[in-house]
Amino acid sequence: MKSLIFWITILLSTYSFANEKKEARALVVATEKVQIASEISARVDNIHFQMGESFKKGEVLLDFDCKLFEAQRDVMQSNLDSANIQLENDKELFNLRSIGELQYKLTVSNVKKAEAEYKIAQLNVDRCKILAPYDGKVMQVHTNVFARIEERQPLMDIVGDGLLEAEIVVPSLWLSWLKKEYPIKIKIDETAQILDAKIISLGATVDAVSQTIALKARFNQKYESLIAGMSGVVSF
């Protein structure tokens, strides 16, 4: 009798689970999000985009006063020019056997050193302009024009203009039927819109304590009203 009651209980709970409304919470996140930091120590000259403004890939987000770095590059260019002139002269002398092979190799080495120093100087000049890595929007600006910044100091938070994603946590029991590409609908709390998405990845492990697993979904298209940080209810 006890065995029969046990199996009846299991069947009823299974029927209830199969027919219950399957919902979960979702957090909207950006596929491309980064905090831009300075690679040099310099003074901010211009900030071309402020919070909420859109930009295109390759546009200058902000730039620094680059006079010092440009002057250093010009010095390195002059050194490189001199090294090349010396090389041409020593090459002729070497061919005439007026100087030895060691002297000639040292001149060649000096040219390579001057080239490397010029590349470093040019790299610093290039770092005076922060270019947008992709189309997107500015989330936050952490500095001001004329401010003196140091290396690795945060300058700006940006988010890409690509398709947004949603982070979801569901019971691990759902793995029996929930797969990649599974279509879902997400009702956004802030706008009450119901948007289409699909599961793109399942978590690698199950949380042993809560018996849940993390999922990631991607919205099927760009929605102008949808921004990272919003949340909603997912219907499976």
C-alpha positions as a Python dict, from the first residue, in 0.01 Angstrom:
ca = {
    (1, 'M'): (0, 0, 0),
    (2, 'K'): (281, 242, 90),
    (3, 'S'): (452, 162, -241),
    (4, 'L'): (135, 243, -434),
    (5, 'I'): (91, 577, -252),
    (6, 'F'): (456, 662, -325),
    (7, 'W'): (422, 609, -700),
    (8, 'I'): (90, 795, -713),
    (9, 'T'): (262, 1091, -543),
    (10, 'I'): (546, 1082, -798),
    (11, 'L'): (303, 1070, -1090),
    (12, 'L'): (101, 1362, -956),
    (13, 'S'): (410, 1576, -898),
    (14, 'T'): (541, 1492, -1246),
    (15, 'Y'): (207, 1584, -1401),
    (16, 'S'): (204, 1912, -1205),
    (17, 'F'): (559, 2001, -1315),
    (18, 'A'): (484, 1921, -1680),
    (19, 'N'): (177, 2144, -1681),
    (20, 'E'): (297, 2434, -1469),
    (21, 'K'): (378, 2767, -1630),
    (22, 'K'): (752, 2779, -1682),
    (23, 'E'): (895, 3126, -1611),
    (24, 'A'): (1225, 3270, -1494),
    (25, 'R'): (1388, 3608, -1441),
    (26, 'A'): (1624, 3760, -1698),
    (27, 'L'): (1881, 4040, -1692),
    (28, 'V'): (1958, 4221, -2018),
    (29, 'V'): (2332, 4246, -2087),
    (30, 'A'): (2542, 4383, -2371),
    (31, 'T'): (2740, 4152, -2598),
    (32, 'E'): (3010, 4419, -2635),
    (33, 'K'): (3089, 4620, -2325),
    (34, 'V'): (3426, 4760, -2221),
    (35, 'Q'): (3585, 5018, -1995),
    (36, 'I'): (3844, 5216, -2188),
    (37, 'A'): (4158, 5308, -1994),
    (38, 'S'): (4451, 5529, -2085),
    (39, 'E'): (4771, 5371, -2213),
    (40, 'I'): (4974, 5688, -2155),
    (41, 'S'): (5008, 5970, -1905),
    (42, 'A'): (4884, 6294, -2059),
    (43, 'R'): (4630, 6578, -2044),
    (44, 'V'): (4281, 6532, -2191),
    (45, 'D'): (4239, 6763, -2489),
    (46, 'N'): (3892, 6673, -2622),
    (47, 'I'): (3603, 6445, -2531),
    (48, 'H'): (3402, 6394, -2848),
    (49, 'F'): (3112, 6189, -2709),
    (50, 'Q'): (2924, 6219, -2381),
    (51, 'M'): (2698, 5979, -2189),
    (52, 'G'): (2421, 5834, -2404),
    (53, 'E'): (2564, 5955, -2736),
    (54, 'S'): (2615, 5714, -3026),
    (55, 'F'): (2937, 5667, -3220),
    (56, 'K'): (3061, 5469, -3520),
    (57, 'K'): (3355, 5231, -3538),
    (58, 'G'): (3681, 5418, -3595),
    (59, 'E'): (3556, 5756, -3470),
    (60, 'V'): (3770, 5939, -3212),
    (61, 'L'): (3611, 5905, -2869),
    (62, 'L'): (3860, 6133, -2695),
    (63, 'D'): (4215, 6257, -2746),
    (64, 'F'): (4505, 6394, -2544),
    (65, 'D'): (4749, 6682, -2571),
    (66, 'C'): (5018, 6514, -2779),
    (67, 'K'): (5281, 6788, -2823),
    (68, 'L'): (5539, 6613, -2603),
    (69, 'F'): (5498, 6276, -2774),
    (70, 'E'): (5506, 6434, -3118),
    (71, 'A'): (5831, 6612, -3028),
    (72, 'Q'): (5981, 6285, -2904),
    (73, 'R'): (5877, 6116, -3228),
    (74, 'D'): (6043, 6393, -3432),
    (75, 'V'): (6366, 6341, -3237),
    (76, 'M'): (6352, 5967, -3305),
    (77, 'Q'): (6284, 6037, -3673),
    (78, 'S'): (6592, 6258, -3686),
    (79, 'N'): (6802, 5989, -3518),
    (80, 'L'): (6677, 5733, -3768),
    (81, 'D'): (6760, 5959, -4061),
    (82, 'S'): (7112, 6010, -3926),
    (83, 'A'): (7158, 5637, -3873),
    (84, 'N'): (7052, 5566, -4231),
    (85, 'I'): (7294, 5828, -4365),
    (86, 'Q'): (7572, 5675, -4161),
    (87, 'L'): (7479, 5331, -4294),
    (88, 'E'): (7499, 5446, -4655),
    (89, 'N'): (7840, 5597, -4592),
    (90, 'D'): (7975, 5293, -4406),
    (91, 'K'): (7839, 5058, -4671),
    (92, 'E'): (8051, 5235, -4936),
    (93, 'L'): (8355, 5230, -4708),
    (94, 'F'): (8303, 4862, -4634),
    (95, 'N'): (8282, 4781, -5004),
    (96, 'L'): (8608, 4972, -5051),
    (97, 'R'): (8760, 4781, -4759),
    (98, 'S'): (8817, 5110, -4576),
    (99, 'I'): (8639, 4983, -4262),
    (100, 'G'): (8610, 4638, -4115),
    (101, 'E'): (8307, 4407, -4100),
    (102, 'L'): (8261, 4472, -3728),
    (103, 'Q'): (8224, 4847, -3780),
    (104, 'Y'): (7973, 4789, -4059),
    (105, 'K'): (7765, 4548, -3846),
    (106, 'L'): (7758, 4801, -3562),
    (107, 'T'): (7624, 5065, -3801),
    (108, 'V'): (7351, 4824, -3920),
    (109, 'S'): (7264, 4754, -3556),
    (110, 'N'): (7238, 5128, -3484),
    (111, 'V'): (6987, 5164, -3767),
    (112, 'K'): (6772, 4882, -3627),
    (113, 'K'): (6786, 5041, -3282),
    (114, 'A'): (6682, 5380, -3425),
    (115, 'E'): (6394, 5216, -3613),
    (116, 'A'): (6270, 5049, -3293),
    (117, 'E'): (6291, 5375, -3097),
    (118, 'Y'): (6097, 5554, -3371),
    (119, 'K'): (5824, 5287, -3365),
    (120, 'I'): (5786, 5328, -2988),
    (121, 'A'): (5760, 5706, -3025),
    (122, 'Q'): (5504, 5671, -3305),
    (123, 'L'): (5305, 5424, -3095),
    (124, 'N'): (5280, 5681, -2816),
    (125, 'V'): (5155, 5940, -3066),
    (126, 'D'): (4893, 5691, -3192),
    (127, 'R'): (4779, 5637, -2832),
    (128, 'C'): (4691, 6006, -2807),
    (129, 'K'): (4363, 5928, -2985),
    (130, 'I'): (4117, 5672, -2848),
    (131, 'L'): (3928, 5520, -3142),
    (132, 'A'): (3592, 5341, -3115),
    (133, 'P'): (3641, 4963, -3157),
    (134, 'Y'): (3284, 4918, -3285),
    (135, 'D'): (2952, 5100, -3332),
    (136, 'G'): (2798, 5179, -2996),
    (137, 'K'): (2704, 5425, -2723),
    (138, 'V'): (2879, 5589, -2430),
    (139, 'M'): (2761, 5459, -2094),
    (140, 'Q'): (2975, 5677, -1868),
    (141, 'V'): (3262, 5926, -1892),
    (142, 'H'): (3514, 5922, -1606),
    (143, 'T'): (3726, 6227, -1689),
    (144, 'N'): (3706, 6588, -1805),
    (145, 'V'): (3875, 6812, -2060),
    (146, 'F'): (4209, 6950, -1927),
    (147, 'A'): (4226, 6675, -1665),
    (148, 'R'): (4564, 6510, -1617),
    (149, 'I'): (4534, 6133, -1645),
    (150, 'E'): (4776, 5850, -1570),
    (151, 'E'): (4837, 5512, -1732),
    (152, 'R'): (4557, 5256, -1680),
    (153, 'Q'): (4322, 5527, -1550),
    (154, 'P'): (3957, 5462, -1657),
    (155, 'L'): (3836, 5710, -1916),
    (156, 'M'): (3504, 5591, -2053),
    (157, 'D'): (3258, 5299, -2041),
    (158, 'I'): (3112, 5205, -2379),
    (159, 'V'): (2864, 4946, -2500),
    (160, 'G'): (2837, 4796, -2848),
    (161, 'D'): (2540, 4845, -3077),
    (162, 'G'): (2504, 4473, -3153),
    (163, 'L'): (2229, 4235, -3048),
    (164, 'L'): (2171, 4234, -2673),
    (165, 'E'): (2164, 3919, -2463),
    (166, 'A'): (1983, 3802, -2151),
    (167, 'E'): (2125, 3612, -1855),
    (168, 'I'): (1879, 3362, -1706),
    (169, 'V'): (1888, 3111, -1418),
    (170, 'V'): (1650, 2811, -1431),
    (171, 'P'): (1599, 2481, -1244),
    (172, 'S'): (1847, 2218, -1359),
    (173, 'L'): (1557, 1973, -1410),
    (174, 'W'): (1465, 2177, -1717),
    (175, 'L'): (1771, 2041, -1895),
    (176, 'S'): (1562, 1737, -1986),
    (177, 'W'): (1386, 1947, -2252),
    (178, 'L'): (1567, 2282, -2269),
    (179, 'K'): (1826, 2298, -2549),
    (180, 'K'): (2021, 2555, -2751),
    (181, 'E'): (1813, 2749, -3006),
    (182, 'Y'): (1503, 2702, -2786),
    (183, 'P'): (1270, 2998, -2859),
    (184, 'I'): (1156, 3212, -2566),
    (185, 'K'): (969, 3534, -2499),
    (186, 'I'): (1086, 3797, -2250),
    (187, 'K'): (851, 4056, -2103),
    (188, 'I'): (1062, 4359, -2011),
    (189, 'D'): (971, 4514, -1675),
    (190, 'E'): (1060, 4871, -1772),
    (191, 'T'): (863, 4884, -2100),
    (192, 'A'): (612, 4594, -2069),
    (193, 'Q'): (716, 4486, -2419),
    (194, 'I'): (724, 4115, -2500),
    (195, 'L'): (1033, 4045, -2710),
    (196, 'D'): (1147, 3733, -2896),
    (197, 'A'): (1478, 3565, -2814),
    (198, 'K'): (1641, 3223, -2823),
    (199, 'I'): (1874, 3026, -2598),
    (200, 'I'): (2234, 3042, -2728),
    (201, 'S'): (2426, 2868, -2449),
    (202, 'L'): (2379, 2653, -2141),
    (203, 'G'): (2592, 2673, -1830),
    (204, 'A'): (2884, 2431, -1796),
    (205, 'T'): (2788, 2324, -1443),
    (206, 'V'): (2483, 2293, -1220),
    (207, 'D'): (2478, 2475, -885),
    (208, 'A'): (2465, 2185, -642),
    (209, 'V'): (2302, 2385, -362),
    (210, 'S'): (2020, 2554, -551),
    (211, 'Q'): (1995, 2291, -827),
    (212, 'T'): (1991, 2562, -1092),
    (213, 'I'): (2184, 2633, -1410),
    (214, 'A'): (2267, 2957, -1588),
    (215, 'L'): (2156, 3019, -1946),
    (216, 'K'): (2225, 3289, -2199),
    (217, 'A'): (1976, 3403, -2461),
    (218, 'R'): (2008, 3646, -2751),
    (219, 'F'): (1732, 3875, -2872),
    (220, 'N'): (1626, 3806, -3230),
    (221, 'Q'): (1669, 4167, -3345),
    (222, 'K'): (1768, 4514, -3229),
    (223, 'Y'): (1499, 4687, -3025),
    (224, 'E'): (1539, 5063, -2989),
    (225, 'S'): (1370, 5063, -2649),
    (226, 'L'): (1591, 4786, -2509),
    (227, 'I'): (1908, 4877, -2319),
    (228, 'A'): (2152, 4683, -2104),
    (229, 'G'): (2055, 4663, -1737),
    (230, 'M'): (1685, 4612, -1794),
    (231, 'S'): (1522, 4299, -1655),
    (232, 'G'): (1215, 4092, -1724),
    (233, 'V'): (1025, 3766, -1708),
    (234, 'V'): (1106, 3481, -1944),
    (235, 'S'): (828, 3252, -2068),
    (236, 'F'): (934, 2907, -2195),
}
